[in-house]
Amino acid sequence: MTESQPAPWINLLDESASGWRGFRQKTLPAGWRLVDGALTRVGLGGDIIYGKQAFGDFELELEWMLKPVGNSGIFYRATEEVKRIFEGAPEMQVLDNERHPDNKTELTVAGANYALHGAPRDATRPIGEWNSVRIVARGAHVEHWLNGKKVVDYELWSPEWEAKVKASKFVEWPTYGRARSGYIGLQDHGDWVAYRNMRIRELK
């Protein structure tokens, strides 16, 4: 695969968290706040997106931290043409692999392409420590990296992907995973989670 030339990095988190807003909303919900330089889910807020710009081919880097039994996720190529963000956007799972009940299958542990492509259970750091993420999307090819280890590698719209979608809950939503460009999003799954050092660059 030919490597695309990256554009300059774009910082997704400034001192006021400008650019972030609720999914299908105009402002950032009160449940998400900037705490010690990290965008943190501190109360009911719903899913949020970086709404300044949509991204097609990109490289995204960030760090996340959870508290025990925590669950969240990182969405990409999200569109607001659906009622709920997960109906359209693929999700890199963020999870307490040791304690959360979603740990029963590698399809839903941290790093997985949620419900479709599993990730190794041992890729995370202990709860209370920061985990580093890198997501690369070039056309149909997507990679999830967690703490320097490539944990997921898949092709959107391939026969394998189509079969996995058909066998999953996502079969209910015909637009799931079809967008070639969209927003970066963060999931409010009802638990405390913090994200920091978020940056992205387009791959031309």
FIKOLZA-1660 file (N, C-alpha, C; in steps of 0.1 Angstrom, whole numbers, plus 5000, padded with zeros to 4 digits):
% residues 204
   i   px   py   pz ch aa at
   1 5008 4988 5000  A  M  N
   1 5000 5000 5000  A  M CA
   1 5009 5012 5000  A  M  C
   2 5006 5022 4991  A  T  N
   2 5014 5034 4990  A  T CA
   2 5010 5043 5002  A  T  C
   3 5020 5048 5009  A  E  N
   3 5018 5057 5020  A  E CA
   3 5014 5071 5015  A  E  C
   4 5003 5076 5020  A  S  N
   4 4999 5090 5017  A  S CA
   4 5007 5100 5024  A  S  C
   5 5009 5112 5019  A  Q  N
   5 5017 5122 5025  A  Q CA
   5 5008 5129 5035  A  Q  C
   6 5012 5130 5048  A  P  N
   6 5004 5136 5058  A  P CA
   6 5005 5152 5057  A  P  C
   7 4994 5158 5061  A  A  N
   7 4994 5172 5063  A  A CA
   7 4999 5176 5077  A  A  C
   8 5000 5189 5081  A  P  N
   8 5004 5192 5094  A  P CA
   8 4994 5187 5105  A  P  C
   9 4999 5185 5117  A  W  N
   9 4990 5181 5128  A  W CA
   9 4980 5192 5131  A  W  C
  10 4968 5188 5135  A  I  N
  10 4958 5198 5140  A  I CA
  10 4955 5194 5154  A  I  C
  11 4957 5204 5163  A  N  N
  11 4954 5201 5177  A  N CA
  11 4939 5201 5180  A  N  C
  12 4934 5190 5185  A  L  N
  12 4919 5189 5187  A  L CA
  12 4914 5194 5201  A  L  C
  13 4924 5198 5209  A  L  N
  13 4920 5202 5223  A  L CA
  13 4928 5214 5227  A  L  C
  14 4921 5226 5227  A  D  N
  14 4928 5238 5232  A  D CA
  14 4923 5241 5246  A  D  C
  15 4927 5253 5251  A  E  N
  15 4925 5256 5265  A  E CA
  15 4910 5258 5268  A  E  C
  16 4902 5259 5258  A  S  N
  16 4887 5261 5261  A  S CA
  16 4879 5250 5255  A  S  C
  17 4885 5240 5250  A  A  N
  17 4878 5229 5243  A  A CA
  17 4869 5233 5232  A  A  C
  18 4873 5245 5225  A  S  N
  18 4865 5250 5214  A  S CA
  18 4866 5240 5203  A  S  C
  19 4855 5239 5195  A  G  N
  19 4855 5229 5185  A  G CA
  19 4847 5217 5188  A  G  C
  20 4846 5214 5201  A  W  N
  20 4838 5202 5206  A  W CA
  20 4824 5206 5209  A  W  C
  21 4815 5198 5205  A  R  N
  21 4801 5200 5208  A  R CA
  21 4793 5187 5209  A  R  C
  22 4781 5187 5214  A  G  N
  22 4774 5175 5215  A  G CA
  22 4770 5170 5201  A  G  C
  23 4768 5157 5200  A  F  N
  23 4764 5152 5187  A  F CA
  23 4750 5157 5184  A  F  C
  24 4749 5163 5172  A  R  N
  24 4736 5169 5167  A  R CA
  24 4732 5181 5176  A  R  C
  25 4742 5187 5183  A  Q  N
  25 4740 5199 5191  A  Q CA
  25 4749 5210 5187  A  Q  C
  26 4747 5222 5193  A  K  N
  26 4755 5233 5189  A  K CA
  26 4765 5237 5199  A  K  C
  27 4764 5231 5211  A  T  N
  27 4773 5235 5222  A  T CA
  27 4778 5222 5229  A  T  C
  28 4789 5223 5237  A  L  N
  28 4794 5212 5245  A  L CA
  28 4786 5210 5257  A  L  C
  29 4780 5199 5259  A  P  N
  29 4772 5196 5271  A  P CA
  29 4780 5198 5284  A  P  C
  30 4773 5202 5295  A  A  N
  30 4779 5205 5308  A  A CA
  30 4786 5192 5314  A  A  C
  31 4781 5181 5309  A  G  N
  31 4787 5168 5315  A  G CA
  31 4801 5166 5310  A  G  C
  32 4806 5173 5300  A  W  N
  32 4820 5172 5295  A  W CA
  32 4827 5185 5299  A  W  C
  33 4838 5184 5306  A  R  N
  33 4846 5196 5310  A  R CA
  33 4861 5193 5308  A  R  C
  34 4868 5205 5307  A  L  N
  34 4882 5204 5306  A  L CA
  34 4888 5204 5320  A  L  C
  35 4894 5193 5324  A  V  N
  35 4899 5191 5338  A  V CA
  35 4914 5188 5336  A  V  C
  36 4922 5196 5342  A  D  N
  36 4937 5194 5341  A  D CA
  36 4942 5191 5327  A  D  C
  37 4936 5198 5318  A  G  N
  37 4941 5197 5304  A  G CA
  37 4935 5185 5296  A  G  C
  38 4926 5178 5302  A  A  N
  38 4919 5167 5296  A  A CA
  38 4904 5169 5294  A  A  C
  39 4899 5165 5283  A  L  N
  39 4884 5166 5281  A  L CA
  39 4878 5154 5288  A  L  C
  40 4870 5157 5298  A  T  N
  40 4866 5147 5308  A  T CA
  40 4851 5146 5309  A  T  C
  41 4846 5134 5309  A  R  N
  41 4832 5131 5311  A  R CA
  41 4829 5131 5326  A  R  C
  42 4823 5141 5332  A  V  N
  42 4821 5142 5346  A  V CA
  42 4807 5140 5350  A  V  C
  43 4798 5140 5340  A  G  N
  43 4783 5139 5343  A  G CA
  43 4776 5136 5330  A  G  C
  44 4763 5135 5331  A  L  N
  44 4755 5132 5319  A  L CA
  44 4757 5142 5308  A  L  C
  45 4762 5138 5297  A  G  N
  45 4765 5148 5286  A  G CA
  45 4762 5143 5272  A  G  C
  46 4761 5130 5270  A  G  N
  46 4759 5124 5257  A  G CA
  46 4772 5124 5249  A  G  C
  47 4771 5118 5237  A  D  N
  47 4783 5117 5229  A  D CA
  47 4786 5131 5223  A  D  C
  48 4799 5133 5220  A  I  N
  48 4804 5146 5215  A  I CA
  48 4812 5144 5203  A  I  C
  49 4813 5154 5195  A  I  N
  49 4822 5154 5183  A  I CA
  49 4830 5167 5182  A  I  C
  50 4842 5165 5175  A  Y  N
  50 4849 5177 5171  A  Y CA
  50 4843 5182 5158  A  Y  C
  51 4836 5193 5159  A  G  N
  51 4827 5197 5148  A  G CA
  51 4833 5207 5139  A  G  C
  52 4845 5211 5141  A  K  N
  52 4851 5221 5132  A  K CA
  52 4854 5216 5118  A  K  C
  53 4857 5203 5117  A  Q  N
  53 4861 5198 5104  A  Q CA
  53 4859 5183 5103  A  Q  C
  54 4854 5178 5092  A  A  N
  54 4853 5164 5089  A  A CA
  54 4866 5158 5083  A  A  C
  55 4869 5146 5086  A  F  N
  55 4881 5140 5081  A  F CA
  55 4878 5127 5074  A  F  C
  56 4885 5125 5062  A  G  N
  56 4883 5113 5055  A  G CA
  56 4895 5103 5057  A  G  C
  57 4906 5106 5050  A  D  N
  57 4919 5098 5053  A  D CA
  57 4927 5106 5063  A  D  C
  58 4930 5100 5075  A  F  N
  58 4936 5107 5086  A  F CA
  58 4944 5098 5094  A  F  C
  59 4952 5104 5103  A  E  N
  59 4959 5097 5114  A  E CA
  59 4956 5105 5127  A  E  C
  60 4950 5098 5136  A  L  N
  60 4946 5104 5149  A  L CA
  60 4954 5098 5160  A  L  C
  61 4958 5107 5169  A  E  N
  61 4965 5103 5181  A  E CA
  61 4959 5109 5193  A  E  C
  62 4958 5102 5204  A  L  N
  62 4952 5107 5217  A  L CA
  62 4956 5098 5228  A  L  C
  63 4953 5102 5240  A  E  N
  63 4954 5094 5252  A  E CA
  63 4941 5093 5260  A  E  C
  64 4938 5082 5266  A  W  N
  64 4926 5081 5274  A  W CA
  64 4929 5074 5287  A  W  C
  65 4921 5078 5297  A  M  N
  65 4921 5072 5310  A  M CA
  65 4907 5069 5315  A  M  C
  66 4905 5058 5322  A  L  N
  66 4893 5054 5328  A  L CA
  66 4894 5052 5343  A  L  C
  67 4883 5052 5350  A  K  N
  67 4882 5047 5363  A  K CA
  67 4877 5033 5363  A  K  C
  68 4878 5025 5374  A  P  N
  68 4873 5011 5374  A  P CA
  68 4859 5009 5368  A  P  C
  69 4858 4999 5361  A  V  N
  69 4845 4994 5354  A  V CA
  69 4841 5005 5344  A  V  C
  70 4850 5012 5338  A  G  N
  70 4847 5023 5329  A  G CA
  70 4845 5018 5315  A  G  C
  71 4837 5025 5307  A  N  N
  71 4835 5022 5293  A  N CA
  71 4833 5035 5285  A  N  C
  72 4839 5036 5273  A  S  N
  72 4837 5047 5265  A  S CA
  72 4841 5043 5251  A  S  C
  73 4843 5052 5242  A  G  N
  73 4847 5048 5228  A  G CA
  73 4851 5060 5220  A  G  C
  74 4859 5058 5209  A  I  N
  74 4863 5068 5200  A  I CA
  74 4857 5065 5186  A  I  C
  75 4849 5074 5182  A  F  N
  75 4842 5073 5169  A  F CA
  75 4850 5080 5158  A  F  C
  76 4849 5075 5146  A  Y  N
  76 4855 5082 5134  A  Y CA
  76 4846 5081 5122  A  Y  C
  77 4848 5091 5113  A  R  N
  77 4839 5093 5101  A  R CA
  77 4825 5093 5105  A  R  C
  78 4822 5100 5116  A  A  N
  78 4808 5101 5121  A  A CA
  78 4801 5112 5113  A  A  C
  79 4788 5109 5110  A  T  N
  79 4779 5119 5104  A  T CA
  79 4767 5121 5113  A  T  C
  80 4761 5133 5111  A  E  N
  80 4749 5136 5119  A  E CA
  80 4736 5134 5111  A  E  C
  81 4737 5125 5101  A  E  N
  81 4726 5121 5094  A  E CA
  81 4718 5109 5100  A  E  C
  82 4724 5104 5111  A  V  N
  82 4717 5094 5119  A  V CA
  82 4713 5099 5133  A  V  C
  83 4704 5092 5139  A  K  N
  83 4699 5097 5152  A  K CA
  83 4709 5096 5163  A  K  C
  84 4717 5084 5163  A  R  N
  84 4727 5082 5173  A  R CA
  84 4740 5079 5166  A  R  C
  85 4751 5084 5172  A  I  N
  85 4764 5084 5165  A  I CA
  85 4768 5070 5161  A  I  C
  86 4765 5060 5170  A  F  N
  86 4770 5046 5167  A  F CA
  86 4763 5040 5156  A  F  C
  87 4752 5046 5151  A  E  N
  87 4744 5040 5140  A  E CA
  87 4752 5042 5127  A  E  C
  88 4761 5051 5126  A  G  N
  88 4769 5054 5114  A  G CA
  88 4784 5052 5115  A  G  C
  89 4789 5055 5127  A  A  N
  89 4804 5056 5128  A  A CA
  89 4810 5044 5134  A  A  C
  90 4821 5039 5128  A  P  N
  90 4829 5028 5135  A  P CA
  90 4834 5034 5148  A  P  C
  91 4837 5024 5158  A  E  N
  91 4841 5028 5171  A  E CA
  91 4853 5020 5176  A  E  C
  92 4863 5027 5180  A  M  N
  92 4874 5020 5188  A  M CA
  92 4870 5020 5202  A  M  C
  93 4869 5008 5208  A  Q  N
  93 4864 5006 5221  A  Q CA
  93 4874 5011 5232  A  Q  C
  94 4869 5017 5242  A  V  N
  94 4877 5021 5254  A  V CA
  94 4870 5014 5266  A  V  C
  95 4878 5006 5273  A  L  N
  95 4872 4998 5283  A  L CA
  95 4882 4994 5294  A  L  C
  96 4876 4992 5306  A  D  N
  96 4883 4985 5317  A  D CA
  96 4882 4970 5314  A  D  C
  97 4893 4965 5308  A  N  N
  97 4893 4951 5304  A  N CA
  97 4892 4941 5315  A  N  C
  98 4896 4945 5327  A  E  N
  98 4896 4936 5338  A  E CA
  98 4882 4935 5345  A  E  C
  99 4875 4946 5346  A  R  N
  99 4863 4946 5355  A  R CA
  99 4850 4948 5347  A  R  C
 100 4850 4954 5335  A  H  N
 100 4837 4957 5329  A  H CA
 100 4832 4944 5322  A  H  C
 101 4819 4942 5323  A  P  N
 101 4812 4930 5317  A  P CA
 101 4814 4928 5302  A  P  C
 102 4818 4939 5295  A  D  N
 102 4820 4938 5281  A  D CA
 102 4833 4930 5278  A  D  C
 103 4840 4926 5288  A  N  N
 103 4853 4919 5287  A  N CA
 103 4852 4904 5283  A  N  C
 104 4840 4900 5281  A  K  N
 104 4837 4885 5278  A  K CA
 104 4842 4881 5264  A  K  C
 105 4843 4890 5255  A  T  N
 105 4848 4887 5241  A  T CA
 105 4858 4898 5237  A  T  C
 106 4867 4893 5229  A  E  N
 106 4877 4903 5224  A  E CA
 106 4871 4913 5214  A  E  C
 107 4859 4910 5209  A  L  N
 107 4852 4919 5200  A  L CA
 107 4848 4932 5207  A  L  C
 108 4848 4932 5220  A  T  N
 108 4843 4944 5228  A  T CA
 108 4853 4949 5238  A  T  C
 109 4865 4944 5238  A  V  N
 109 4876 4949 5247  A  V CA
 109 4882 4961 5242  A  V  C
 110 4890 4968 5250  A  A  N
 110 4897 4980 5246  A  A CA
 110 4905 4978 5233  A  A  C
 111 4904 4987 5224  A  G  N
 111 4911 4987 5211  A  G CA
 111 4903 4981 5200  A  G  C
 112 4893 4973 5203  A  A  N
 112 4885 4966 5192  A  A CA
 112 4878 4976 5183  A  A  C
 113 4876 4972 5171  A  N  N
 113 4866 4978 5163  A  N CA
 113 4853 4973 5167  A  N  C
 114 4846 4980 5175  A  Y  N
 114 4835 4975 5184  A  Y CA
 114 4826 4965 5177  A  Y  C
 115 4825 4953 5183  A  A  N
 115 4816 4943 5179  A  A CA
 115 4819 4936 5165  A  A  C
 116 4830 4941 5159  A  L  N
 116 4833 4935 5146  A  L CA
 116 4847 4929 5145  A  L  C
 117 4857 4936 5150  A  H  N
 117 4871 4931 5149  A  H CA
 117 4877 4931 5163  A  H  C
 118 4881 4920 5168  A  G  N
 118 4886 4919 5182  A  G CA
 118 4900 4924 5184  A  G  C
 119 4904 4927 5196  A  A  N
 119 4917 4932 5200  A  A CA
 119 4923 4923 5211  A  A  C
 120 4936 4922 5212  A  P  N
 120 4942 4915 5224  A  P CA
 120 4938 4921 5237  A  P  C
 121 4935 4913 5247  A  R  N
 121 4931 4918 5260  A  R CA
 121 4943 4924 5267  A  R  C
 122 4955 4921 5264  A  D  N
 122 4966 4926 5272  A  D CA
 122 4972 4939 5267  A  D  C
 123 4965 4945 5258  A  A  N
 123 4971 4958 5252  A  A CA
 123 4970 4970 5260  A  A  C
 124 4961 4969 5271  A  T  N
 124 4959 4981 5279  A  T CA
 124 4969 4982 5291  A  T  C
 125 4970 4994 5296  A  R  N
 125 4977 4997 5308  A  R CA
 125 4967 4996 5320  A  R  C
 126 4972 4995 5332  A  P  N
 126 4963 4994 5344  A  P CA
 126 4954 5006 5345  A  P  C
 127 4942 5004 5350  A  I  N
 127 4933 5015 5352  A  I CA
 127 4939 5025 5361  A  I  C
 128 4937 5038 5357  A  G  N
 128 4944 5049 5364  A  G CA
 128 4956 5054 5357  A  G  C
 129 4960 5047 5347  A  E  N
 129 4971 5051 5338  A  E CA
 129 4966 5055 5325  A  E  C
 130 4974 5063 5318  A  W  N
 130 4970 5068 5304  A  W CA
 130 4973 5058 5294  A  W  C
 131 4964 5056 5285  A  N  N
 131 4966 5047 5273  A  N CA
 131 4967 5055 5261  A  N  C
 132 4977 5052 5252  A  S  N
 132 4979 5059 5240  A  S CA
 132 4972 5052 5228  A  S  C
 133 4966 5060 5219  A  V  N
 133 4958 5055 5208  A  V CA
 133 4964 5062 5195  A  V  C
 134 4964 5054 5185  A  R  N
 134 4966 5059 5171  A  R CA
 134 4957 5051 5162  A  R  C
 135 4949 5059 5155  A  I  N
 135 4939 5054 5145  A  I CA
 135 4943 5059 5131  A  I  C
 136 4945 5050 5122  A  V  N
 136 4949 5054 5108  A  V CA
 136 4938 5049 5099  A  V  C
 137 4933 5058 5090  A  A  N
 137 4923 5055 5080  A  A CA
 137 4927 5060 5067  A  A  C
 138 4929 5051 5057  A  R  N
 138 4933 5055 5043  A  R CA
 138 4923 5048 5034  A  R  C
 139 4913 5055 5029  A  G  N
 139 4903 5049 5021  A  G CA
 139 4896 5038 5029  A  G  C
 140 4896 5026 5024  A  A  N
 140 4889 5015 5031  A  A CA
 140 4898 5009 5042  A  A  C
 141 4911 5011 5042  A  H  N
 141 4920 5005 5052  A  H CA
 141 4920 5012 5065  A  H  C
 142 4918 5005 5076  A  V  N
 142 4918 5011 5089  A  V CA
 142 4927 5003 5099  A  V  C
 143 4935 5010 5107  A  E  N
 143 4943 5004 5117  A  E CA
 143 4940 5011 5131  A  E  C
 144 4939 5002 5141  A  H  N
 144 4938 5007 5155  A  H CA
 144 4951 5003 5162  A  H  C
 145 4958 5013 5168  A  W  N
 145 4970 5010 5176  A  W CA
 145 4967 5014 5190  A  W  C
 146 4971 5006 5200  A  L  N
 146 4969 5009 5214  A  L CA
 146 4983 5006 5221  A  L  C
 147 4988 5017 5227  A  N  N
 147 5000 5016 5235  A  N CA
 147 5012 5011 5226  A  N  C
 148 5012 5015 5214  A  G  N
 148 5023 5012 5205  A  G CA
 148 5021 4998 5198  A  G  C
 149 5010 4992 5200  A  K  N
 149 5008 4978 5194  A  K CA
 149 4996 4979 5185  A  K  C
 150 4998 4974 5172  A  K  N
 150 4987 4974 5163  A  K CA
 150 4978 4962 5167  A  K  C
 151 4965 4966 5171  A  V  N
 151 4956 4956 5176  A  V CA
 151 4944 4953 5167  A  V  C
 152 4942 4961 5157  A  V  N
 152 4931 4959 5147  A  V CA
 152 4936 4964 5133  A  V  C
 153 4933 4956 5123  A  D  N
 153 4937 4960 5109  A  D CA
 153 4925 4954 5101  A  D  C
 154 4918 4963 5094  A  Y  N
 154 4907 4958 5086  A  Y CA
 154 4904 4966 5074  A  Y  C
 155 4896 4961 5065  A  E  N
 155 4892 4968 5053  A  E CA
 155 4877 4970 5053  A  E  C
 156 4873 4983 5053  A  L  N
 156 4859 4986 5052  A  L CA
 156 4854 4982 5038  A  L  C
 157 4841 4978 5038  A  W  N
 157 4834 4975 5026  A  W CA
 157 4838 4962 5019  A  W  C
 158 4848 4955 5025  A  S  N
 158 4853 4942 5019  A  S CA
 158 4842 4931 5022  A  S  C
 159 4843 4920 5015  A  P  N
 159 4833 4909 5017  A  P CA
 159 4834 4905 5032  A  P  C
 160 4845 4904 5038  A  E  N
 160 4846 4900 5052  A  E CA
 160 4839 4910 5061  A  E  C
 161 4841 4923 5059  A  W  N
 161 4835 4934 5066  A  W CA
 161 4820 4933 5065  A  W  C
 162 4815 4932 5052  A  E  N
 162 4801 4931 5050  A  E CA
 162 4795 4919 5057  A  E  C
 163 4802 4908 5058  A  A  N
 163 4796 4896 5065  A  A CA
 163 4795 4899 5080  A  A  C
 164 4806 4905 5085  A  K  N
 164 4806 4908 5099  A  K CA
 164 4795 4918 5103  A  K  C
 165 4793 4928 5095  A  V  N
 165 4782 4938 5097  A  V CA
 165 4768 4931 5097  A  V  C
 166 4766 4922 5087  A  K  N
 166 4754 4915 5085  A  K CA
 166 4751 4907 5097  A  K  C
 167 4761 4901 5104  A  A  N
 167 4759 4893 5115  A  A CA
 167 4758 4900 5129  A  A  C
 168 4759 4913 5128  A  S  N
 168 4760 4922 5140  A  S CA
 168 4747 4930 5142  A  S  C
 169 4747 4938 5152  A  K  N
 169 4735 4947 5154  A  K CA
 169 4735 4958 5144  A  K  C
 170 4747 4961 5138  A  F  N
 170 4748 4972 5128  A  F CA
 170 4740 4969 5116  A  F  C
 171 4736 4957 5113  A  V  N
 171 4727 4954 5102  A  V CA
 171 4715 4962 5101  A  V  C
 172 4710 4967 5113  A  E  N
 172 4698 4975 5114  A  E CA
 172 4700 4989 5107  A  E  C
 173 4712 4994 5106  A  W  N
 173 4714 5007 5101  A  W CA
 173 4722 5007 5088  A  W  C
 174 4716 5009 5076  A  P  N
 174 4722 5007 5063  A  P CA
 174 4734 5017 5061  A  P  C
 175 4734 5028 5068  A  T  N
 175 4745 5038 5066  A  T CA
 175 4757 5035 5075  A  T  C
 176 4756 5024 5083  A  Y  N
 176 4768 5022 5092  A  Y CA
 176 4781 5019 5085  A  Y  C
 177 4791 5027 5088  A  G  N
 177 4804 5025 5082  A  G CA
 177 4805 5029 5068  A  G  C
 178 4795 5035 5062  A  R  N
 178 4796 5038 5048  A  R CA
 178 4802 5052 5044  A  R  C
 179 4802 5061 5054  A  A  N
 179 4808 5074 5051  A  A CA
 179 4823 5074 5049  A  A  C
 180 4827 5081 5039  A  R  N
 180 4841 5081 5035  A  R CA
 180 4848 5093 5042  A  R  C
 181 4840 5102 5049  A  S  N
 181 4845 5113 5056  A  S CA
 181 4835 5116 5067  A  S  C
 182 4840 5121 5078  A  G  N
 182 4831 5124 5089  A  G CA
 182 4839 5130 5101  A  G  C
 183 4832 5131 5112  A  Y  N
 183 4838 5137 5124  A  Y CA
 183 4844 5127 5134  A  Y  C
 184 4853 5132 5142  A  I  N
 184 4859 5124 5153  A  I CA
 184 4849 5126 5165  A  I  C
 185 4845 5115 5172  A  G  N
 185 4836 5116 5183  A  G CA
 185 4841 5108 5195  A  G  C
 186 4836 5112 5207  A  L  N
 186 4839 5106 5219  A  L CA
 186 4826 5101 5226  A  L  C
 187 4826 5089 5231  A  Q  N
 187 4813 5083 5237  A  Q CA
 187 4811 5086 5251  A  Q  C
 188 4799 5090 5255  A  D  N
 188 4795 5090 5269  A  D CA
 188 4787 5077 5271  A  D  C
 189 4793 5068 5278  A  H  N
 189 4787 5055 5281  A  H CA
 189 4782 5055 5295  A  H  C
 190 4781 5066 5302  A  G  N
 190 4777 5067 5316  A  G CA
 190 4788 5066 5326  A  G  C
 191 4801 5066 5321  A  D  N
 191 4812 5064 5331  A  D CA
 191 4822 5076 5329  A  D  C
 192 4830 5078 5340  A  W  N
 192 4840 5088 5339  A  W CA
 192 4851 5083 5329  A  W  C
 193 4855 5093 5321  A  V  N
 193 4866 5090 5312  A  V CA
 193 4873 5104 5308  A  V  C
 194 4886 5103 5306  A  A  N
 194 4893 5116 5302  A  A CA
 194 4901 5113 5290  A  A  C
 195 4902 5123 5281  A  Y  N
 195 4910 5123 5269  A  Y CA
 195 4919 5135 5268  A  Y  C
 196 4931 5133 5264  A  R  N
 196 4940 5144 5263  A  R CA
 196 4950 5142 5251  A  R  C
 197 4958 5152 5249  A  N  N
 197 4969 5151 5238  A  N CA
 197 4963 5146 5225  A  N  C
 198 4951 5152 5221  A  M  N
 198 4944 5148 5209  A  M CA
 198 4949 5156 5197  A  M  C
 199 4953 5149 5187  A  R  N
 199 4957 5156 5175  A  R CA
 199 4954 5147 5163  A  R  C
 200 4953 5154 5151  A  I  N
 200 4949 5146 5139  A  I CA
 200 4956 5153 5127  A  I  C
 201 4959 5145 5117  A  R  N
 201 4964 5151 5105  A  R CA
 201 4958 5143 5093  A  R  C
 202 4955 5151 5083  A  E  N
 202 4949 5145 5071  A  E CA
 202 4960 5138 5063  A  E  C
 203 4957 5127 5057  A  L  N
 203 4966 5120 5048  A  L CA
 203 4962 5123 5033  A  L  C
 204 4970 5131 5027  A  K  N
 204 4966 5135 5013  A  K CA
 204 4970 5124 5003  A  K  C
% end
